[in-house]
Amino acid sequence: MAIAERHYPLIEAAQIGDPAALDRLLQVCQPDIRRYAQRNCLMSDVDDAVQETLITLSRRVQSVRVLVAFSSWLFTIVRHECRRLERRVFGIEHLDEQKAEHWLVARSVDSLRLDLVSALESLPPHYREIILLRDFEEKSIRELAQQLALTPAAVKSRLHRARQSMREYLLA
């Protein structure tokens, strides 16, 4: 999502308190927010994440200091909402290493395999793909970046989020 430069005057007007500009900004941003939420949230959380993001946008649009950072700022809000909603659904506020070890010890190998398959199936496609390519096909970060047309930093970030999502699913 990249809010085009043509929307910068709209953002500026919303920042100074123009209610019509804010309303229009929310309308313009909603499709992009929804697309991003669909890629980063559980499907059951997409609508809630979009709504919460729009509320946050309306309340905090004045906090954006640099207009070119607006899209990144909005992405961050959506991502945080997705994670917050996932934690609420799974009842996880913080992942505890002892809890993870206890979970591993308490399961048989066959049970672990089934749980792993379920966790993989629960991931959004772009997270599932990166886990499979890295951990099962053992591709390097550089190979993943080339194959997925991403920067190495983006690959590392996506891989981290994918593994974190799997871990939250498994420990829930």
Buried (B, 14 or more C-beta within 10 A) or exposed (E): BEBEEEBEEBBBBBBEEBEEBBEBBBEBBBEBBBBBBBBBBBEEBBEBBBBBBBEBBBEEBEEBEEBEEBBEBBBEBBBBBBBBBBBEBBEBEEEEEEEEEEBEEEBEEEEBEEBBEEBBEBBBEBBBBBBBBBBEEEBEBEBBBEBBEBEEEEBBEBBEBBBBBBBBBBBB
